[in-house]
Structure formats: structure tokens, C-alpha cells
Amino acid sequence: MYFCLTGKFPFAGFSRDEVFNKICSGKFDTDDTSLKSVSPECIDIMRKMITVDVRKRINPVEILAHPWFKKMLKN
């Protein structure tokens, strides 16, 4: 989803280790200029989908109930 919206991968770095550490942390840069036109609801659902802890990660039912997804289904 992140790549489709921005044309970039959510985790970038100068080395494999740097990218791996970012993936393990599950944190991506929401201040990136490529996300400037992305709604806060969209960033919220992406953040929830990228959550590292599978017990805390949003599941398919919750994704379909998320305000961003509901809004996209109406369009």
C-alpha cells in the first residue's frame, strides 16, 4: 500500500542492516514529502498494517471496518 501511494518502499537505508533494523522496528517516515497528499486516516491504516507485533497488527476484518477503507469503498 505504501509503495502504491508513494512509489517508494516504506523502509530505506544505506545498508542492509539499516533497512533490516527499520523493518524490525516497524517505523516508517510519515514526514516524507511523498506522503504529503496522503490523508491522516490512510497513514493510520498503513501504520496499523505495518505493526511488527502480530497480536497488535490490524486484521482483515478491522481493515474493512477502518474509516479510510470505508471511505474508499464509497468512492
Phi and psi restraints in degrees (range 20) as a CNS / XPLOR table:
assign (resid 1 and name C) (resid 2 and name N)
       (resid 2 and name CA) (resid 2 and name C) 1.0 -58.3 20.0 2
assign (resid 2 and name N) (resid 2 and name CA)
       (resid 2 and name C) (resid 3 and name N) 1.0 -47.8 20.0 2
assign (resid 2 and name C) (resid 3 and name N)
       (resid 3 and name CA) (resid 3 and name C) 1.0 -63.5 20.0 2
assign (resid 3 and name N) (resid 3 and name CA)
       (resid 3 and name C) (resid 4 and name N) 1.0 -41.1 20.0 2
assign (resid 3 and name C) (resid 4 and name N)
       (resid 4 and name CA) (resid 4 and name C) 1.0 -62.0 20.0 2
assign (resid 4 and name N) (resid 4 and name CA)
       (resid 4 and name C) (resid 5 and name N) 1.0 -35.9 20.0 2
assign (resid 4 and name C) (resid 5 and name N)
       (resid 5 and name CA) (resid 5 and name C) 1.0 -82.4 20.0 2
assign (resid 5 and name N) (resid 5 and name CA)
       (resid 5 and name C) (resid 6 and name N) 1.0 -29.0 20.0 2
assign (resid 5 and name C) (resid 6 and name N)
       (resid 6 and name CA) (resid 6 and name C) 1.0 -116.5 20.0 2
assign (resid 6 and name N) (resid 6 and name CA)
       (resid 6 and name C) (resid 7 and name N) 1.0 -22.0 20.0 2
assign (resid 6 and name C) (resid 7 and name N)
       (resid 7 and name CA) (resid 7 and name C) 1.0 78.6 20.0 2
assign (resid 7 and name N) (resid 7 and name CA)
       (resid 7 and name C) (resid 8 and name N) 1.0 10.5 20.0 2
assign (resid 7 and name C) (resid 8 and name N)
       (resid 8 and name CA) (resid 8 and name C) 1.0 -129.6 20.0 2
assign (resid 8 and name N) (resid 8 and name CA)
       (resid 8 and name C) (resid 9 and name N) 1.0 158.8 20.0 2
assign (resid 8 and name C) (resid 9 and name N)
       (resid 9 and name CA) (resid 9 and name C) 1.0 -80.9 20.0 2
assign (resid 9 and name N) (resid 9 and name CA)
       (resid 9 and name C) (resid 10 and name N) 1.0 148.2 20.0 2
assign (resid 9 and name C) (resid 10 and name N)
       (resid 10 and name CA) (resid 10 and name C) 1.0 -68.6 20.0 2
assign (resid 10 and name N) (resid 10 and name CA)
       (resid 10 and name C) (resid 11 and name N) 1.0 -21.9 20.0 2
assign (resid 10 and name C) (resid 11 and name N)
       (resid 11 and name CA) (resid 11 and name C) 1.0 -123.3 20.0 2
assign (resid 11 and name N) (resid 11 and name CA)
       (resid 11 and name C) (resid 12 and name N) 1.0 117.1 20.0 2
assign (resid 11 and name C) (resid 12 and name N)
       (resid 12 and name CA) (resid 12 and name C) 1.0 -129.5 20.0 2
assign (resid 12 and name N) (resid 12 and name CA)
       (resid 12 and name C) (resid 13 and name N) 1.0 158.7 20.0 2
assign (resid 12 and name C) (resid 13 and name N)
       (resid 13 and name CA) (resid 13 and name C) 1.0 -172.5 20.0 2
assign (resid 13 and name N) (resid 13 and name CA)
       (resid 13 and name C) (resid 14 and name N) 1.0 175.1 20.0 2
assign (resid 13 and name C) (resid 14 and name N)
       (resid 14 and name CA) (resid 14 and name C) 1.0 -89.4 20.0 2
assign (resid 14 and name N) (resid 14 and name CA)
       (resid 14 and name C) (resid 15 and name N) 1.0 -11.6 20.0 2
assign (resid 14 and name C) (resid 15 and name N)
       (resid 15 and name CA) (resid 15 and name C) 1.0 -143.0 20.0 2
assign (resid 15 and name N) (resid 15 and name CA)
       (resid 15 and name C) (resid 16 and name N) 1.0 163.9 20.0 2
assign (resid 15 and name C) (resid 16 and name N)
       (resid 16 and name CA) (resid 16 and name C) 1.0 -60.0 20.0 2
assign (resid 16 and name N) (resid 16 and name CA)
       (resid 16 and name C) (resid 17 and name N) 1.0 -42.2 20.0 2
assign (resid 16 and name C) (resid 17 and name N)
       (resid 17 and name CA) (resid 17 and name C) 1.0 -62.2 20.0 2
assign (resid 17 and name N) (resid 17 and name CA)
       (resid 17 and name C) (resid 18 and name N) 1.0 -41.0 20.0 2
assign (resid 17 and name C) (resid 18 and name N)
       (resid 18 and name CA) (resid 18 and name C) 1.0 -63.6 20.0 2
assign (resid 18 and name N) (resid 18 and name CA)
       (resid 18 and name C) (resid 19 and name N) 1.0 -44.8 20.0 2
assign (resid 18 and name C) (resid 19 and name N)
       (resid 19 and name CA) (resid 19 and name C) 1.0 -64.2 20.0 2
assign (resid 19 and name N) (resid 19 and name CA)
       (resid 19 and name C) (resid 20 and name N) 1.0 -45.3 20.0 2
assign (resid 19 and name C) (resid 20 and name N)
       (resid 20 and name CA) (resid 20 and name C) 1.0 -58.6 20.0 2
assign (resid 20 and name N) (resid 20 and name CA)
       (resid 20 and name C) (resid 21 and name N) 1.0 -44.1 20.0 2
assign (resid 20 and name C) (resid 21 and name N)
       (resid 21 and name CA) (resid 21 and name C) 1.0 -63.5 20.0 2
assign (resid 21 and name N) (resid 21 and name CA)
       (resid 21 and name C) (resid 22 and name N) 1.0 -37.8 20.0 2
assign (resid 21 and name C) (resid 22 and name N)
       (resid 22 and name CA) (resid 22 and name C) 1.0 -67.0 20.0 2
assign (resid 22 and name N) (resid 22 and name CA)
       (resid 22 and name C) (resid 23 and name N) 1.0 -40.5 20.0 2
assign (resid 22 and name C) (resid 23 and name N)
       (resid 23 and name CA) (resid 23 and name C) 1.0 -62.9 20.0 2
assign (resid 23 and name N) (resid 23 and name CA)
       (resid 23 and name C) (resid 24 and name N) 1.0 -45.1 20.0 2
assign (resid 23 and name C) (resid 24 and name N)
       (resid 24 and name CA) (resid 24 and name C) 1.0 -63.2 20.0 2
assign (resid 24 and name N) (resid 24 and name CA)
       (resid 24 and name C) (resid 25 and name N) 1.0 -30.6 20.0 2
assign (resid 24 and name C) (resid 25 and name N)
       (resid 25 and name CA) (resid 25 and name C) 1.0 -81.8 20.0 2
assign (resid 25 and name N) (resid 25 and name CA)
       (resid 25 and name C) (resid 26 and name N) 1.0 -23.2 20.0 2
assign (resid 25 and name C) (resid 26 and name N)
       (resid 26 and name CA) (resid 26 and name C) 1.0 72.8 20.0 2
assign (resid 26 and name N) (resid 26 and name CA)
       (resid 26 and name C) (resid 27 and name N) 1.0 13.8 20.0 2
assign (resid 26 and name C) (resid 27 and name N)
       (resid 27 and name CA) (resid 27 and name C) 1.0 -100.9 20.0 2
assign (resid 27 and name N) (resid 27 and name CA)
       (resid 27 and name C) (resid 28 and name N) 1.0 132.8 20.0 2
assign (resid 27 and name C) (resid 28 and name N)
       (resid 28 and name CA) (resid 28 and name C) 1.0 -127.1 20.0 2
assign (resid 28 and name N) (resid 28 and name CA)
       (resid 28 and name C) (resid 29 and name N) 1.0 157.9 20.0 2
assign (resid 28 and name C) (resid 29 and name N)
       (resid 29 and name CA) (resid 29 and name C) 1.0 -78.1 20.0 2
assign (resid 29 and name N) (resid 29 and name CA)
       (resid 29 and name C) (resid 30 and name N) 1.0 108.2 20.0 2
assign (resid 29 and name C) (resid 30 and name N)
       (resid 30 and name CA) (resid 30 and name C) 1.0 -86.1 20.0 2
assign (resid 30 and name N) (resid 30 and name CA)
       (resid 30 and name C) (resid 31 and name N) 1.0 -4.2 20.0 2
assign (resid 30 and name C) (resid 31 and name N)
       (resid 31 and name CA) (resid 31 and name C) 1.0 -92.8 20.0 2
assign (resid 31 and name N) (resid 31 and name CA)
       (resid 31 and name C) (resid 32 and name N) 1.0 -0.2 20.0 2
assign (resid 31 and name C) (resid 32 and name N)
       (resid 32 and name CA) (resid 32 and name C) 1.0 -56.9 20.0 2
assign (resid 32 and name N) (resid 32 and name CA)
       (resid 32 and name C) (resid 33 and name N) 1.0 137.3 20.0 2
assign (resid 32 and name C) (resid 33 and name N)
       (resid 33 and name CA) (resid 33 and name C) 1.0 -61.5 20.0 2
assign (resid 33 and name N) (resid 33 and name CA)
       (resid 33 and name C) (resid 34 and name N) 1.0 -25.5 20.0 2
assign (resid 33 and name C) (resid 34 and name N)
       (resid 34 and name CA) (resid 34 and name C) 1.0 -70.5 20.0 2
assign (resid 34 and name N) (resid 34 and name CA)
       (resid 34 and name C) (resid 35 and name N) 1.0 -14.0 20.0 2
assign (resid 34 and name C) (resid 35 and name N)
       (resid 35 and name CA) (resid 35 and name C) 1.0 -99.2 20.0 2
assign (resid 35 and name N) (resid 35 and name CA)
       (resid 35 and name C) (resid 36 and name N) 1.0 5.7 20.0 2
assign (resid 35 and name C) (resid 36 and name N)
       (resid 36 and name CA) (resid 36 and name C) 1.0 -56.8 20.0 2
assign (resid 36 and name N) (resid 36 and name CA)
       (resid 36 and name C) (resid 37 and name N) 1.0 -38.8 20.0 2
assign (resid 36 and name C) (resid 37 and name N)
       (resid 37 and name CA) (resid 37 and name C) 1.0 -93.6 20.0 2
assign (resid 37 and name N) (resid 37 and name CA)
       (resid 37 and name C) (resid 38 and name N) 1.0 4.0 20.0 2
assign (resid 37 and name C) (resid 38 and name N)
       (resid 38 and name CA) (resid 38 and name C) 1.0 -87.8 20.0 2
assign (resid 38 and name N) (resid 38 and name CA)
       (resid 38 and name C) (resid 39 and name N) 1.0 134.1 20.0 2
assign (resid 38 and name C) (resid 39 and name N)
       (resid 39 and name CA) (resid 39 and name C) 1.0 -68.2 20.0 2
assign (resid 39 and name N) (resid 39 and name CA)
       (resid 39 and name C) (resid 40 and name N) 1.0 155.2 20.0 2
assign (resid 39 and name C) (resid 40 and name N)
       (resid 40 and name CA) (resid 40 and name C) 1.0 -58.9 20.0 2
assign (resid 40 and name N) (resid 40 and name CA)
       (resid 40 and name C) (resid 41 and name N) 1.0 -34.2 20.0 2
assign (resid 40 and name C) (resid 41 and name N)
       (resid 41 and name CA) (resid 41 and name C) 1.0 -65.0 20.0 2
assign (resid 41 and name N) (resid 41 and name CA)
       (resid 41 and name C) (resid 42 and name N) 1.0 -38.1 20.0 2
assign (resid 41 and name C) (resid 42 and name N)
       (resid 42 and name CA) (resid 42 and name C) 1.0 -67.6 20.0 2
assign (resid 42 and name N) (resid 42 and name CA)
       (resid 42 and name C) (resid 43 and name N) 1.0 -43.2 20.0 2
assign (resid 42 and name C) (resid 43 and name N)
       (resid 43 and name CA) (resid 43 and name C) 1.0 -62.8 20.0 2
assign (resid 43 and name N) (resid 43 and name CA)
       (resid 43 and name C) (resid 44 and name N) 1.0 -38.3 20.0 2
assign (resid 43 and name C) (resid 44 and name N)
       (resid 44 and name CA) (resid 44 and name C) 1.0 -61.8 20.0 2
assign (resid 44 and name N) (resid 44 and name CA)
       (resid 44 and name C) (resid 45 and name N) 1.0 -47.5 20.0 2
assign (resid 44 and name C) (resid 45 and name N)
       (resid 45 and name CA) (resid 45 and name C) 1.0 -67.2 20.0 2
assign (resid 45 and name N) (resid 45 and name CA)
       (resid 45 and name C) (resid 46 and name N) 1.0 -37.1 20.0 2
assign (resid 45 and name C) (resid 46 and name N)
       (resid 46 and name CA) (resid 46 and name C) 1.0 -63.3 20.0 2
assign (resid 46 and name N) (resid 46 and name CA)
       (resid 46 and name C) (resid 47 and name N) 1.0 -43.8 20.0 2
assign (resid 46 and name C) (resid 47 and name N)
       (resid 47 and name CA) (resid 47 and name C) 1.0 -60.3 20.0 2
assign (resid 47 and name N) (resid 47 and name CA)
       (resid 47 and name C) (resid 48 and name N) 1.0 -41.9 20.0 2
assign (resid 47 and name C) (resid 48 and name N)
       (resid 48 and name CA) (resid 48 and name C) 1.0 -69.4 20.0 2
assign (resid 48 and name N) (resid 48 and name CA)
       (resid 48 and name C) (resid 49 and name N) 1.0 -30.8 20.0 2
assign (resid 48 and name C) (resid 49 and name N)
       (resid 49 and name CA) (resid 49 and name C) 1.0 -76.4 20.0 2
assign (resid 49 and name N) (resid 49 and name CA)
       (resid 49 and name C) (resid 50 and name N) 1.0 -26.8 20.0 2
assign (resid 49 and name C) (resid 50 and name N)
       (resid 50 and name CA) (resid 50 and name C) 1.0 -90.3 20.0 2
assign (resid 50 and name N) (resid 50 and name CA)
       (resid 50 and name C) (resid 51 and name N) 1.0 -5.3 20.0 2
assign (resid 50 and name C) (resid 51 and name N)
       (resid 51 and name CA) (resid 51 and name C) 1.0 -50.5 20.0 2
assign (resid 51 and name N) (resid 51 and name CA)
       (resid 51 and name C) (resid 52 and name N) 1.0 128.0 20.0 2
assign (resid 51 and name C) (resid 52 and name N)
       (resid 52 and name CA) (resid 52 and name C) 1.0 -68.0 20.0 2
assign (resid 52 and name N) (resid 52 and name CA)
       (resid 52 and name C) (resid 53 and name N) 1.0 -45.7 20.0 2
assign (resid 52 and name C) (resid 53 and name N)
       (resid 53 and name CA) (resid 53 and name C) 1.0 -72.6 20.0 2
assign (resid 53 and name N) (resid 53 and name CA)
       (resid 53 and name C) (resid 54 and name N) 1.0 111.9 20.0 2
assign (resid 53 and name C) (resid 54 and name N)
       (resid 54 and name CA) (resid 54 and name C) 1.0 -60.9 20.0 2
assign (resid 54 and name N) (resid 54 and name CA)
       (resid 54 and name C) (resid 55 and name N) 1.0 -27.0 20.0 2
assign (resid 54 and name C) (resid 55 and name N)
       (resid 55 and name CA) (resid 55 and name C) 1.0 -70.6 20.0 2
assign (resid 55 and name N) (resid 55 and name CA)
       (resid 55 and name C) (resid 56 and name N) 1.0 -23.9 20.0 2
assign (resid 55 and name C) (resid 56 and name N)
       (resid 56 and name CA) (resid 56 and name C) 1.0 -101.7 20.0 2
assign (resid 56 and name N) (resid 56 and name CA)
       (resid 56 and name C) (resid 57 and name N) 1.0 -13.4 20.0 2
assign (resid 56 and name C) (resid 57 and name N)
       (resid 57 and name CA) (resid 57 and name C) 1.0 -68.5 20.0 2
assign (resid 57 and name N) (resid 57 and name CA)
       (resid 57 and name C) (resid 58 and name N) 1.0 143.4 20.0 2
assign (resid 57 and name C) (resid 58 and name N)
       (resid 58 and name CA) (resid 58 and name C) 1.0 -64.0 20.0 2
assign (resid 58 and name N) (resid 58 and name CA)
       (resid 58 and name C) (resid 59 and name N) 1.0 138.6 20.0 2
assign (resid 58 and name C) (resid 59 and name N)
       (resid 59 and name CA) (resid 59 and name C) 1.0 -101.3 20.0 2
assign (resid 59 and name N) (resid 59 and name CA)
       (resid 59 and name C) (resid 60 and name N) 1.0 170.7 20.0 2
assign (resid 59 and name C) (resid 60 and name N)
       (resid 60 and name CA) (resid 60 and name C) 1.0 -56.0 20.0 2
assign (resid 60 and name N) (resid 60 and name CA)
       (resid 60 and name C) (resid 61 and name N) 1.0 -38.6 20.0 2
assign (resid 60 and name C) (resid 61 and name N)
       (resid 61 and name CA) (resid 61 and name C) 1.0 -64.6 20.0 2
assign (resid 61 and name N) (resid 61 and name CA)
       (resid 61 and name C) (resid 62 and name N) 1.0 -42.8 20.0 2
assign (resid 61 and name C) (resid 62 and name N)
       (resid 62 and name CA) (resid 62 and name C) 1.0 -67.6 20.0 2
assign (resid 62 and name N) (resid 62 and name CA)
       (resid 62 and name C) (resid 63 and name N) 1.0 -34.7 20.0 2
assign (resid 62 and name C) (resid 63 and name N)
       (resid 63 and name CA) (resid 63 and name C) 1.0 -61.8 20.0 2
assign (resid 63 and name N) (resid 63 and name CA)
       (resid 63 and name C) (resid 64 and name N) 1.0 -46.7 20.0 2
assign (resid 63 and name C) (resid 64 and name N)
       (resid 64 and name CA) (resid 64 and name C) 1.0 -64.6 20.0 2
assign (resid 64 and name N) (resid 64 and name CA)
       (resid 64 and name C) (resid 65 and name N) 1.0 -25.9 20.0 2
assign (resid 64 and name C) (resid 65 and name N)
       (resid 65 and name CA) (resid 65 and name C) 1.0 -90.6 20.0 2
assign (resid 65 and name N) (resid 65 and name CA)
       (resid 65 and name C) (resid 66 and name N) 1.0 -8.5 20.0 2
assign (resid 65 and name C) (resid 66 and name N)
       (resid 66 and name CA) (resid 66 and name C) 1.0 -65.8 20.0 2
assign (resid 66 and name N) (resid 66 and name CA)
       (resid 66 and name C) (resid 67 and name N) 1.0 140.8 20.0 2
assign (resid 66 and name C) (resid 67 and name N)
       (resid 67 and name CA) (resid 67 and name C) 1.0 -53.6 20.0 2
assign (resid 67 and name N) (resid 67 and name CA)
       (resid 67 and name C) (resid 68 and name N) 1.0 -38.6 20.0 2
assign (resid 67 and name C) (resid 68 and name N)
       (resid 68 and name CA) (resid 68 and name C) 1.0 -64.5 20.0 2
assign (resid 68 and name N) (resid 68 and name CA)
       (resid 68 and name C) (resid 69 and name N) 1.0 -44.2 20.0 2
assign (resid 68 and name C) (resid 69 and name N)
       (resid 69 and name CA) (resid 69 and name C) 1.0 -67.0 20.0 2
assign (resid 69 and name N) (resid 69 and name CA)
       (resid 69 and name C) (resid 70 and name N) 1.0 -41.7 20.0 2
assign (resid 69 and name C) (resid 70 and name N)
       (resid 70 and name CA) (resid 70 and name C) 1.0 -61.1 20.0 2
assign (resid 70 and name N) (resid 70 and name CA)
       (resid 70 and name C) (resid 71 and name N) 1.0 -41.6 20.0 2
assign (resid 70 and name C) (resid 71 and name N)
       (resid 71 and name CA) (resid 71 and name C) 1.0 -63.1 20.0 2
assign (resid 71 and name N) (resid 71 and name CA)
       (resid 71 and name C) (resid 72 and name N) 1.0 -40.6 20.0 2
assign (resid 71 and name C) (resid 72 and name N)
       (resid 72 and name CA) (resid 72 and name C) 1.0 -68.6 20.0 2
assign (resid 72 and name N) (resid 72 and name CA)
       (resid 72 and name C) (resid 73 and name N) 1.0 -33.2 20.0 2
assign (resid 72 and name C) (resid 73 and name N)
       (resid 73 and name CA) (resid 73 and name C) 1.0 -68.3 20.0 2
assign (resid 73 and name N) (resid 73 and name CA)
       (resid 73 and name C) (resid 74 and name N) 1.0 -29.1 20.0 2
assign (resid 73 and name C) (resid 74 and name N)
       (resid 74 and name CA) (resid 74 and name C) 1.0 -74.7 20.0 2
assign (resid 74 and name N) (resid 74 and name CA)
       (resid 74 and name C) (resid 75 and name N) 1.0 -27.3 20.0 2
